[in-house]
């Protein structure tokens, strides 16, 4: 049976170096990603608000939901451009 230590002492499996093209995101790309994330957070907050308004949650679940929504709103504020 080959152990991890024995396998690591074996021959080098990497045969050759391969060039990798690095794609750098432009400022526009990063803004679009943030806008997409912002839109997703808005949608999640809308769904969570609907859930909270239905009143079908126990008190402890309602507190957890309220805390989660508060954290999402804070994250959203940090993401949105000023």
PDB file of N, CA, C and O in Angstrom:
ATOM      1  N   UNK A   1       0.845  -1.184   0.000  1.00  0.00           N
ATOM      2  CA  UNK A   1       0.000   0.000   0.000  1.00  0.00           C
ATOM      3  C   UNK A   1       0.886   1.241   0.000  1.00  0.00           C
ATOM      4  O   UNK A   1       1.874   1.302   0.732  1.00  0.00           O
ATOM      5  N   UNK A   2       0.541   2.214  -0.807  1.00  0.00           N
ATOM      6  CA  UNK A   2       1.337   3.432  -0.898  1.00  0.00           C
ATOM      7  C   UNK A   2       0.753   4.490   0.035  1.00  0.00           C
ATOM      8  O   UNK A   2      -0.430   4.819  -0.059  1.00  0.00           O
ATOM      9  N   UNK A   3       1.563   5.011   0.914  1.00  0.00           N
ATOM     10  CA  UNK A   3       1.094   6.051   1.826  1.00  0.00           C
ATOM     11  C   UNK A   3       1.277   7.414   1.187  1.00  0.00           C
ATOM     12  O   UNK A   3       1.904   7.547   0.136  1.00  0.00           O
ATOM     13  N   UNK A   4       0.726   8.412   1.830  1.00  0.00           N
ATOM     14  CA  UNK A   4       0.859   9.783   1.319  1.00  0.00           C
ATOM     15  C   UNK A   4       2.320  10.177   1.267  1.00  0.00           C
ATOM     16  O   UNK A   4       2.758  10.784   0.290  1.00  0.00           O
ATOM     17  N   UNK A   5       3.094   9.842   2.309  1.00  0.00           N
ATOM     18  CA  UNK A   5       4.507  10.200   2.342  1.00  0.00           C
ATOM     19  C   UNK A   5       5.266   9.533   1.197  1.00  0.00           C
ATOM     20  O   UNK A   5       6.104  10.170   0.559  1.00  0.00           O
ATOM     21  N   UNK A   6       4.979   8.247   0.931  1.00  0.00           N
ATOM     22  CA  UNK A   6       5.641   7.545  -0.164  1.00  0.00           C
ATOM     23  C   UNK A   6       5.272   8.147  -1.509  1.00  0.00           C
ATOM     24  O   UNK A   6       6.126   8.299  -2.383  1.00  0.00           O
ATOM     25  N   UNK A   7       4.036   8.479  -1.671  1.00  0.00           N
ATOM     26  CA  UNK A   7       3.584   9.058  -2.938  1.00  0.00           C
ATOM     27  C   UNK A   7       4.263  10.398  -3.188  1.00  0.00           C
ATOM     28  O   UNK A   7       4.583  10.728  -4.330  1.00  0.00           O
ATOM     29  N   UNK A   8       4.479  11.153  -2.155  1.00  0.00           N
ATOM     30  CA  UNK A   8       5.109  12.470  -2.318  1.00  0.00           C
ATOM     31  C   UNK A   8       6.579  12.346  -2.690  1.00  0.00           C
ATOM     32  O   UNK A   8       7.134  13.248  -3.318  1.00  0.00           O
ATOM     33  N   UNK A   9       7.215  11.244  -2.314  1.00  0.00           N
ATOM     34  CA  UNK A   9       8.630  11.063  -2.657  1.00  0.00           C
ATOM     35  C   UNK A   9       8.816  10.560  -4.081  1.00  0.00           C
ATOM     36  O   UNK A   9       9.946  10.479  -4.562  1.00  0.00           O
ATOM     37  N   UNK A  10       7.742  10.226  -4.752  1.00  0.00           N
ATOM     38  CA  UNK A  10       7.825   9.669  -6.104  1.00  0.00           C
ATOM     39  C   UNK A  10       8.299  10.700  -7.115  1.00  0.00           C
ATOM     40  O   UNK A  10       8.622  11.836  -6.766  1.00  0.00           O
ATOM     41  N   UNK A  11       8.334  10.287  -8.361  1.00  0.00           N
ATOM     42  CA  UNK A  11       8.794  11.151  -9.444  1.00  0.00           C
ATOM     43  C   UNK A  11       7.869  12.349  -9.603  1.00  0.00           C
ATOM     44  O   UNK A  11       6.676  12.280  -9.307  1.00  0.00           O
ATOM     45  N   UNK A  12       8.428  13.412 -10.061  1.00  0.00           N
ATOM     46  CA  UNK A  12       7.663  14.630 -10.323  1.00  0.00           C
ATOM     47  C   UNK A  12       6.674  14.350 -11.439  1.00  0.00           C
ATOM     48  O   UNK A  12       7.057  13.894 -12.516  1.00  0.00           O
ATOM     49  N   UNK A  13       5.405  14.622 -11.183  1.00  0.00           N
ATOM     50  CA  UNK A  13       4.382  14.349 -12.192  1.00  0.00           C
ATOM     51  C   UNK A  13       4.186  15.506 -13.154  1.00  0.00           C
ATOM     52  O   UNK A  13       3.676  15.322 -14.259  1.00  0.00           O
ATOM     53  N   UNK A  14       4.586  16.687 -12.738  1.00  0.00           N
ATOM     54  CA  UNK A  14       4.445  17.827 -13.643  1.00  0.00           C
ATOM     55  C   UNK A  14       5.551  17.749 -14.687  1.00  0.00           C
ATOM     56  O   UNK A  14       6.735  17.813 -14.356  1.00  0.00           O
ATOM     57  N   UNK A  15       5.168  17.614 -15.921  1.00  0.00           N
ATOM     58  CA  UNK A  15       6.133  17.375 -16.988  1.00  0.00           C
ATOM     59  C   UNK A  15       6.649  18.683 -17.572  1.00  0.00           C
ATOM     60  O   UNK A  15       7.851  18.827 -17.793  1.00  0.00           O
ATOM     61  N   UNK A  16       5.778  19.617 -17.821  1.00  0.00           N
ATOM     62  CA  UNK A  16       6.214  20.851 -18.469  1.00  0.00           C
ATOM     63  C   UNK A  16       5.428  22.030 -17.911  1.00  0.00           C
ATOM     64  O   UNK A  16       4.359  21.864 -17.324  1.00  0.00           O
ATOM     65  N   UNK A  17       5.965  23.184 -18.100  1.00  0.00           N
ATOM     66  CA  UNK A  17       5.271  24.398 -17.689  1.00  0.00           C
ATOM     67  C   UNK A  17       4.341  24.832 -18.803  1.00  0.00           C
ATOM     68  O   UNK A  17       4.689  24.769 -19.982  1.00  0.00           O
ATOM     69  N   UNK A  18       3.168  25.269 -18.422  1.00  0.00           N
ATOM     70  CA  UNK A  18       2.181  25.701 -19.396  1.00  0.00           C
ATOM     71  C   UNK A  18       1.879  27.171 -19.137  1.00  0.00           C
ATOM     72  O   UNK A  18       1.580  27.564 -18.009  1.00  0.00           O
ATOM     73  N   UNK A  19       1.957  27.964 -20.174  1.00  0.00           N
ATOM     74  CA  UNK A  19       1.652  29.387 -20.042  1.00  0.00           C
ATOM     75  C   UNK A  19       0.155  29.567 -19.829  1.00  0.00           C
ATOM     76  O   UNK A  19      -0.659  28.916 -20.484  1.00  0.00           O
ATOM     77  N   UNK A  20      -0.193  30.445 -18.918  1.00  0.00           N
ATOM     78  CA  UNK A  20      -1.598  30.708 -18.610  1.00  0.00           C
ATOM     79  C   UNK A  20      -1.873  32.171 -18.882  1.00  0.00           C
ATOM     80  O   UNK A  20      -1.170  33.051 -18.385  1.00  0.00           O
ATOM     81  N   UNK A  21      -2.907  32.426 -19.680  1.00  0.00           N
ATOM     82  CA  UNK A  21      -3.300  33.809 -19.936  1.00  0.00           C
ATOM     83  C   UNK A  21      -4.098  34.329 -18.753  1.00  0.00           C
ATOM     84  O   UNK A  21      -5.130  33.764 -18.390  1.00  0.00           O
ATOM     85  N   UNK A  22      -3.622  35.393 -18.165  1.00  0.00           N
ATOM     86  CA  UNK A  22      -4.331  35.985 -17.046  1.00  0.00           C
ATOM     87  C   UNK A  22      -5.310  37.018 -17.574  1.00  0.00           C
ATOM     88  O   UNK A  22      -4.940  37.939 -18.302  1.00  0.00           O
ATOM     89  N   UNK A  23      -6.557  36.847 -17.193  1.00  0.00           N
ATOM     90  CA  UNK A  23      -7.562  37.819 -17.599  1.00  0.00           C
ATOM     91  C   UNK A  23      -7.757  38.789 -16.459  1.00  0.00           C
ATOM     92  O   UNK A  23      -8.136  38.393 -15.357  1.00  0.00           O
ATOM     93  N   UNK A  24      -7.509  40.022 -16.709  1.00  0.00           N
ATOM     94  CA  UNK A  24      -7.705  41.041 -15.695  1.00  0.00           C
ATOM     95  C   UNK A  24      -9.059  41.669 -15.917  1.00  0.00           C
ATOM     96  O   UNK A  24      -9.425  42.005 -17.043  1.00  0.00           O
ATOM     97  N   UNK A  25      -9.788  41.824 -14.854  1.00  0.00           N
ATOM     98  CA  UNK A  25     -11.106  42.447 -14.970  1.00  0.00           C
ATOM     99  C   UNK A  25     -10.937  43.955 -15.033  1.00  0.00           C
ATOM    100  O   UNK A  25     -10.149  44.546 -14.294  1.00  0.00           O
ATOM    101  N   UNK A  26     -11.687  44.551 -15.924  1.00  0.00           N
ATOM    102  CA  UNK A  26     -11.659  46.000 -16.020  1.00  0.00           C
ATOM    103  C   UNK A  26     -12.536  46.585 -14.926  1.00  0.00           C
ATOM    104  O   UNK A  26     -13.297  45.868 -14.276  1.00  0.00           O
ATOM    105  N   UNK A  27     -12.427  47.871 -14.732  1.00  0.00           N
ATOM    106  CA  UNK A  27     -13.267  48.543 -13.748  1.00  0.00           C
ATOM    107  C   UNK A  27     -14.744  48.340 -14.051  1.00  0.00           C
ATOM    108  O   UNK A  27     -15.554  48.174 -13.139  1.00  0.00           O
ATOM    109  N   UNK A  28     -15.092  48.353 -15.334  1.00  0.00           N
ATOM    110  CA  UNK A  28     -16.480  48.143 -15.732  1.00  0.00           C
ATOM    111  C   UNK A  28     -16.944  46.750 -15.344  1.00  0.00           C
ATOM    112  O   UNK A  28     -18.047  46.581 -14.825  1.00  0.00           O
ATOM    113  N   UNK A  29     -16.100  45.749 -15.595  1.00  0.00           N
ATOM    114  CA  UNK A  29     -16.458  44.375 -15.224  1.00  0.00           C
ATOM    115  C   UNK A  29     -16.723  44.268 -13.728  1.00  0.00           C
ATOM    116  O   UNK A  29     -17.696  43.644 -13.304  1.00  0.00           O
ATOM    117  N   UNK A  30     -15.849  44.881 -12.929  1.00  0.00           N
ATOM    118  CA  UNK A  30     -16.027  44.818 -11.477  1.00  0.00           C
ATOM    119  C   UNK A  30     -17.314  45.521 -11.063  1.00  0.00           C
ATOM    120  O   UNK A  30     -18.026  45.035 -10.184  1.00  0.00           O
ATOM    121  N   UNK A  31     -17.618  46.650 -11.680  1.00  0.00           N
ATOM    122  CA  UNK A  31     -18.859  47.366 -11.360  1.00  0.00           C
ATOM    123  C   UNK A  31     -20.078  46.536 -11.726  1.00  0.00           C
ATOM    124  O   UNK A  31     -21.061  46.518 -10.985  1.00  0.00           O
ATOM    125  N   UNK A  32     -20.026  45.847 -12.861  1.00  0.00           N
ATOM    126  CA  UNK A  32     -21.155  45.009 -13.268  1.00  0.00           C
ATOM    127  C   UNK A  32     -21.354  43.862 -12.292  1.00  0.00           C
ATOM    128  O   UNK A  32     -22.490  43.500 -11.985  1.00  0.00           O
ATOM    129  N   UNK A  33     -20.265  43.288 -11.804  1.00  0.00           N
ATOM    130  CA  UNK A  33     -20.372  42.207 -10.824  1.00  0.00           C
ATOM    131  C   UNK A  33     -20.996  42.736  -9.547  1.00  0.00           C
ATOM    132  O   UNK A  33     -21.869  42.088  -8.968  1.00  0.00           O
ATOM    133  N   UNK A  34     -20.556  43.913  -9.098  1.00  0.00           N
ATOM    134  CA  UNK A  34     -21.114  44.500  -7.879  1.00  0.00           C
ATOM    135  C   UNK A  34     -22.583  44.830  -8.092  1.00  0.00           C
ATOM    136  O   UNK A  34     -23.408  44.595  -7.210  1.00  0.00           O
ATOM    137  N   UNK A  35     -22.918  45.380  -9.273  1.00  0.00           N
ATOM    138  CA  UNK A  35     -24.321  45.696  -9.544  1.00  0.00           C
ATOM    139  C   UNK A  35     -25.160  44.418  -9.560  1.00  0.00           C
ATOM    140  O   UNK A  35     -26.283  44.402  -9.058  1.00  0.00           O
ATOM    141  N   UNK A  36     -24.621  43.368 -10.128  1.00  0.00           N
ATOM    142  CA  UNK A  36     -25.336  42.107 -10.154  1.00  0.00           C
ATOM    143  C   UNK A  36     -25.540  41.589  -8.731  1.00  0.00           C
ATOM    144  O   UNK A  36     -26.630  41.134  -8.383  1.00  0.00           O
ATOM    145  N   UNK A  37     -24.495  41.658  -7.912  1.00  0.00           N
ATOM    146  CA  UNK A  37     -24.607  41.226  -6.521  1.00  0.00           C
ATOM    147  C   UNK A  37     -25.604  42.104  -5.776  1.00  0.00           C
ATOM    148  O   UNK A  37     -26.378  41.610  -4.957  1.00  0.00           O
ATOM    149  N   UNK A  38     -25.587  43.395  -6.056  1.00  0.00           N
ATOM    150  CA  UNK A  38     -26.525  44.321  -5.430  1.00  0.00           C
ATOM    151  C   UNK A  38     -27.956  43.957  -5.785  1.00  0.00           C
ATOM    152  O   UNK A  38     -28.830  43.937  -4.918  1.00  0.00           O
ATOM    153  N   UNK A  39     -28.195  43.671  -7.056  1.00  0.00           N
ATOM    154  CA  UNK A  39     -29.540  43.291  -7.498  1.00  0.00           C
ATOM    155  C   UNK A  39     -29.981  41.993  -6.828  1.00  0.00           C
ATOM    156  O   UNK A  39     -31.145  41.844  -6.455  1.00  0.00           O
ATOM    157  N   UNK A  40     -29.052  41.060  -6.678  1.00  0.00           N
ATOM    158  CA  UNK A  40     -29.386  39.792  -6.032  1.00  0.00           C
ATOM    159  C   UNK A  40     -29.728  40.009  -4.556  1.00  0.00           C
ATOM    160  O   UNK A  40     -30.676  39.412  -4.045  1.00  0.00           O
ATOM    161  N   UNK A  41     -28.972  40.849  -3.882  1.00  0.00           N
ATOM    162  CA  UNK A  41     -29.257  41.122  -2.470  1.00  0.00           C
ATOM    163  C   UNK A  41     -30.603  41.813  -2.324  1.00  0.00           C
ATOM    164  O   UNK A  41     -31.357  41.506  -1.400  1.00  0.00           O
ATOM    165  N   UNK A  42     -30.916  42.742  -3.221  1.00  0.00           N
ATOM    166  CA  UNK A  42     -32.238  43.387  -3.187  1.00  0.00           C
ATOM    167  C   UNK A  42     -33.346  42.341  -3.329  1.00  0.00           C
ATOM    168  O   UNK A  42     -34.350  42.395  -2.618  1.00  0.00           O
ATOM    169  N   UNK A  43     -33.160  41.388  -4.251  1.00  0.00           N
ATOM    170  CA  UNK A  43     -34.169  40.349  -4.470  1.00  0.00           C
ATOM    171  C   UNK A  43     -34.318  39.466  -3.233  1.00  0.00           C
ATOM    172  O   UNK A  43     -35.434  39.113  -2.853  1.00  0.00           O
ATOM    173  N   UNK A  44     -33.199  39.108  -2.606  1.00  0.00           N
ATOM    174  CA  UNK A  44     -33.244  38.291  -1.392  1.00  0.00           C
ATOM    175  C   UNK A  44     -33.953  39.042  -0.274  1.00  0.00           C
ATOM    176  O   UNK A  44     -34.780  38.468   0.434  1.00  0.00           O
ATOM    177  N   UNK A  45     -33.634  40.322  -0.113  1.00  0.00           N
ATOM    178  CA  UNK A  45     -34.293  41.112   0.928  1.00  0.00           C
ATOM    179  C   UNK A  45     -35.797  41.193   0.694  1.00  0.00           C
ATOM    180  O   UNK A  45     -36.577  41.160   1.645  1.00  0.00           O
ATOM    181  N   UNK A  46     -36.201  41.297  -0.551  1.00  0.00           N
ATOM    182  CA  UNK A  46     -37.630  41.339  -0.873  1.00  0.00           C
ATOM    183  C   UNK A  46     -38.308  40.028  -0.469  1.00  0.00           C
ATOM    184  O   UNK A  46     -39.384  40.037   0.129  1.00  0.00           O
ATOM    185  N   UNK A  47     -37.670  38.907  -0.799  1.00  0.00           N
ATOM    186  CA  UNK A  47     -38.237  37.607  -0.428  1.00  0.00           C
ATOM    187  C   UNK A  47     -38.291  37.427   1.091  1.00  0.00           C
ATOM    188  O   UNK A  47     -39.284  36.934   1.627  1.00  0.00           O
ATOM    189  N   UNK A  48     -37.231  37.824   1.774  1.00  0.00           N
ATOM    190  CA  UNK A  48     -37.201  37.696   3.231  1.00  0.00           C
ATOM    191  C   UNK A  48     -38.241  38.598   3.890  1.00  0.00           C
ATOM    192  O   UNK A  48     -38.845  38.229   4.897  1.00  0.00           O
ATOM    193  N   UNK A  49     -38.443  39.772   3.321  1.00  0.00           N
ATOM    194  CA  UNK A  49     -39.460  40.681   3.850  1.00  0.00           C
ATOM    195  C   UNK A  49     -40.847  40.066   3.703  1.00  0.00           C
ATOM    196  O   UNK A  49     -41.668  40.152   4.616  1.00  0.00           O
ATOM    197  N   UNK A  50     -41.108  39.444   2.551  1.00  0.00           N
ATOM    198  CA  UNK A  50     -42.391  38.770   2.352  1.00  0.00           C
ATOM    199  C   UNK A  50     -42.582  37.648   3.370  1.00  0.00           C
ATOM    200  O   UNK A  50     -43.670  37.479   3.919  1.00  0.00           O
ATOM    201  N   UNK A  51     -41.531  36.891   3.615  1.00  0.00           N
ATOM    202  CA  UNK A  51     -41.590  35.813   4.597  1.00  0.00           C
ATOM    203  C   UNK A  51     -41.873  36.367   5.992  1.00  0.00           C
ATOM    204  O   UNK A  51     -42.701  35.825   6.725  1.00  0.00           O
ATOM    205  N   UNK A  52     -41.194  37.431   6.349  1.00  0.00           N
ATOM    206  CA  UNK A  52     -41.382  38.030   7.672  1.00  0.00           C
ATOM    207  C   UNK A  52     -42.795  38.588   7.827  1.00  0.00           C
ATOM    208  O   UNK A  52     -43.375  38.514   8.910  1.00  0.00           O
ATOM    209  N   UNK A  53     -43.340  39.138   6.767  1.00  0.00           N
ATOM    210  CA  UNK A  53     -44.673  39.737   6.832  1.00  0.00           C
ATOM    211  C   UNK A  53     -45.787  38.693   6.933  1.00  0.00           C
ATOM    212  O   UNK A  53     -46.899  39.024   7.346  1.00  0.00           O
ATOM    213  N   UNK A  54     -45.513  37.452   6.569  1.00  0.00           N
ATOM    214  CA  UNK A  54     -46.535  36.408   6.654  1.00  0.00           C
ATOM    215  C   UNK A  54     -46.839  36.027   8.094  1.00  0.00           C
ATOM    216  O   UNK A  54     -47.919  35.513   8.385  1.00  0.00           O
ATOM    217  N   UNK A  55     -45.901  36.274   8.993  1.00  0.00           N
ATOM    218  CA  UNK A  55     -46.138  36.022  10.410  1.00  0.00           C
ATOM    219  C   UNK A  55     -46.212  34.553  10.791  1.00  0.00           C
ATOM    220  O   UNK A  55     -46.778  34.223  11.834  1.00  0.00           O
ATOM    221  N   UNK A  56     -45.666  33.673   9.991  1.00  0.00           N
ATOM    222  CA  UNK A  56     -45.746  32.240  10.276  1.00  0.00           C
ATOM    223  C   UNK A  56     -44.512  31.731  11.012  1.00  0.00           C
ATOM    224  O   UNK A  56     -44.329  30.522  11.148  1.00  0.00           O
ATOM    225  N   UNK A  57     -43.673  32.633  11.483  1.00  0.00           N
ATOM    226  CA  UNK A  57     -42.432  32.222  12.135  1.00  0.00           C
ATOM    227  C   UNK A  57     -42.551  32.290  13.648  1.00  0.00           C
ATOM    228  O   UNK A  57     -43.275  33.122  14.196  1.00  0.00           O
ATOM    229  N   UNK A  58     -41.824  31.394  14.315  1.00  0.00           N
ATOM    230  CA  UNK A  58     -41.733  31.480  15.769  1.00  0.00           C
ATOM    231  C   UNK A  58     -40.887  32.700  16.125  1.00  0.00           C
ATOM    232  O   UNK A  58     -40.188  33.244  15.271  1.00  0.00           O
ATOM    233  N   UNK A  59     -40.950  33.123  17.366  1.00  0.00           N
ATOM    234  CA  UNK A  59     -40.229  34.321  17.796  1.00  0.00           C
ATOM    235  C   UNK A  59     -38.724  34.211  17.577  1.00  0.00           C
ATOM    236  O   UNK A  59     -38.096  35.154  17.095  1.00  0.00           O
ATOM    237  N   UNK A  60     -38.137  33.055  17.931  1.00  0.00           N
ATOM    238  CA  UNK A  60     -36.695  32.908  17.762  1.00  0.00           C
ATOM    239  C   UNK A  60     -36.299  32.909  16.284  1.00  0.00           C
ATOM    240  O   UNK A  60     -35.261  33.461  15.920  1.00  0.00           O
ATOM    241  N   UNK A  61     -37.113  32.300  15.443  1.00  0.00           N
ATOM    242  CA  UNK A  61     -36.848  32.310  13.998  1.00  0.00           C
ATOM    243  C   UNK A  61     -37.009  33.717  13.446  1.00  0.00           C
ATOM    244  O   UNK A  61     -36.251  34.136  12.571  1.00  0.00           O
ATOM    245  N   UNK A  62     -37.984  34.438  13.952  1.00  0.00           N
ATOM    246  CA  UNK A  62     -38.213  35.821  13.502  1.00  0.00           C
ATOM    247  C   UNK A  62     -37.017  36.703  13.859  1.00  0.00           C
ATOM    248  O   UNK A  62     -36.609  37.542  13.056  1.00  0.00           O
ATOM    249  N   UNK A  63     -36.451  36.521  15.061  1.00  0.00           N
ATOM    250  CA  UNK A  63     -35.269  37.298  15.457  1.00  0.00           C
ATOM    251  C   UNK A  63     -34.079  36.973  14.558  1.00  0.00           C
ATOM    252  O   UNK A  63     -33.338  37.872  14.161  1.00  0.00           O
ATOM    253  N   UNK A  64     -33.892  35.691  14.235  1.00  0.00           N
ATOM    254  CA  UNK A  64     -32.804  35.306  13.327  1.00  0.00           C
ATOM    255  C   UNK A  64     -33.003  35.912  11.940  1.00  0.00           C
ATOM    256  O   UNK A  64     -32.052  36.378  11.314  1.00  0.00           O
ATOM    257  N   UNK A  65     -34.229  35.899  11.477  1.00  0.00           N
ATOM    258  CA  UNK A  65     -34.537  36.480  10.175  1.00  0.00           C
ATOM    259  C   UNK A  65     -34.270  37.985  10.183  1.00  0.00           C
ATOM    260  O   UNK A  65     -33.674  38.517   9.247  1.00  0.00           O
ATOM    261  N   UNK A  66     -34.709  38.662  11.231  1.00  0.00           N
ATOM    262  CA  UNK A  66     -34.473  40.106  11.330  1.00  0.00           C
ATOM    263  C   UNK A  66     -32.985  40.433  11.350  1.00  0.00           C
ATOM    264  O   UNK A  66     -32.544  41.392  10.717  1.00  0.00           O
ATOM    265  N   UNK A  67     -32.212  39.626  12.084  1.00  0.00           N
ATOM    266  CA  UNK A  67     -30.763  39.831  12.137  1.00  0.00           C
ATOM    267  C   UNK A  67     -30.133  39.612  10.769  1.00  0.00           C
ATOM    268  O   UNK A  67     -29.264  40.378  10.353  1.00  0.00           O
ATOM    269  N   UNK A  68     -30.565  38.574  10.073  1.00  0.00           N
ATOM    270  CA  UNK A  68     -30.043  38.295   8.736  1.00  0.00           C
ATOM    271  C   UNK A  68     -30.353  39.432   7.773  1.00  0.00           C
ATOM    272  O   UNK A  68     -29.504  39.825   6.973  1.00  0.00           O
ATOM    273  N   UNK A  69     -31.554  39.949   7.849  1.00  0.00           N
ATOM    274  CA  UNK A  69     -31.946  41.049   6.963  1.00  0.00           C
ATOM    275  C   UNK A  69     -31.127  42.304   7.282  1.00  0.00           C
ATOM    276  O   UNK A  69     -30.730  43.033   6.373  1.00  0.00           O
ATOM    277  N   UNK A  70     -30.878  42.551   8.550  1.00  0.00           N
ATOM    278  CA  UNK A  70     -30.064  43.700   8.947  1.00  0.00           C
ATOM    279  C   UNK A  70     -28.653  43.569   8.380  1.00  0.00           C
ATOM    280  O   UNK A  70     -28.096  44.538   7.864  1.00  0.00           O
ATOM    281  N   UNK A  71     -28.080  42.381   8.475  1.00  0.00           N
ATOM    282  CA  UNK A  71     -26.740  42.156   7.943  1.00  0.00           C
ATOM    283  C   UNK A  71     -26.700  42.316   6.427  1.00  0.00           C
ATOM    284  O   UNK A  71     -25.752  42.881   5.882  1.00  0.00           O
ATOM    285  N   UNK A  72     -27.725  41.822   5.752  1.00  0.00           N
ATOM    286  CA  UNK A  72     -27.787  41.989   4.294  1.00  0.00           C
ATOM    287  C   UNK A  72     -27.897  43.461   3.904  1.00  0.00           C
ATOM    288  O   UNK A  72     -27.251  43.905   2.955  1.00  0.00           O
ATOM    289  N   UNK A  73     -28.706  44.207   4.630  1.00  0.00           N
ATOM    290  CA  UNK A  73     -28.838  45.642   4.329  1.00  0.00           C
ATOM    291  C   UNK A  73     -27.518  46.371   4.543  1.00  0.00           C
ATOM    292  O   UNK A  73     -27.150  47.247   3.761  1.00  0.00           O
ATOM    293  N   UNK A  74     -26.808  46.002   5.608  1.00  0.00           N
ATOM    294  CA  UNK A  74     -25.510  46.617   5.864  1.00  0.00           C
ATOM    295  C   UNK A  74     -24.536  46.290   4.731  1.00  0.00           C
ATOM    296  O   UNK A  74     -23.836  47.176   4.240  1.00  0.00           O
ATOM    297  N   UNK A  75     -24.490  45.022   4.313  1.00  0.00           N
ATOM    298  CA  UNK A  75     -23.610  44.617   3.213  1.00  0.00           C
ATOM    299  C   UNK A  75     -23.969  45.368   1.938  1.00  0.00           C
ATOM    300  O   UNK A  75     -23.089  45.787   1.185  1.00  0.00           O
ATOM    301  N   UNK A  76     -25.242  45.533   1.706  1.00  0.00           N
ATOM    302  CA  UNK A  76     -25.707  46.250   0.525  1.00  0.00           C
ATOM    303  C   UNK A  76     -25.264  47.710   0.552  1.00  0.00           C
ATOM    304  O   UNK A  76     -24.828  48.251  -0.464  1.00  0.00           O
ATOM    305  N   UNK A  77     -25.374  48.333   1.699  1.00  0.00           N
ATOM    306  CA  UNK A  77     -24.923  49.722   1.831  1.00  0.00           C
ATOM    307  C   UNK A  77     -23.434  49.856   1.539  1.00  0.00           C
ATOM    308  O   UNK A  77     -22.998  50.836   0.935  1.00  0.00           O
ATOM    309  N   UNK A  78     -22.658  48.870   1.970  1.00  0.00           N
ATOM    310  CA  UNK A  78     -21.221  48.906   1.741  1.00  0.00           C
ATOM    311  C   UNK A  78     -20.864  48.717   0.271  1.00  0.00           C
ATOM    312  O   UNK A  78     -19.833  49.207  -0.190  1.00  0.00           O
ATOM    313  N   UNK A  79     -21.721  48.003  -0.464  1.00  0.00           N
ATOM    314  CA  UNK A  79     -21.454  47.708  -1.868  1.00  0.00           C
ATOM    315  C   UNK A  79     -21.874  48.823  -2.800  1.00  0.00           C
ATOM    316  O   UNK A  79     -21.226  49.057  -3.820  1.00  0.00           O
ATOM    317  N   UNK A  80     -22.944  49.510  -2.464  1.00  0.00           N
ATOM    318  CA  UNK A  80     -23.497  50.505  -3.377  1.00  0.00           C
ATOM    319  C   UNK A  80     -22.592  51.725  -3.455  1.00  0.00           C
ATOM    320  O   UNK A  80     -22.067  52.191  -2.443  1.00  0.00           O
ATOM    321  N   UNK A  81     -22.414  52.238  -4.680  1.00  0.00           N
ATOM    322  CA  UNK A  81     -21.598  53.446  -4.840  1.00  0.00           C
ATOM    323  C   UNK A  81     -22.243  54.631  -4.157  1.00  0.00           C
ATOM    324  O   UNK A  81     -23.465  54.729  -4.056  1.00  0.00           O
ATOM    325  N   UNK A  82     -21.410  55.508  -3.702  1.00  0.00           N
ATOM    326  CA  UNK A  82     -21.908  56.683  -2.966  1.00  0.00           C
ATOM    327  C   UNK A  82     -22.382  57.768  -3.894  1.00  0.00           C
ATOM    328  O   UNK A  82     -22.829  58.820  -3.438  1.00  0.00           O
TER     329      UNK A  82
END
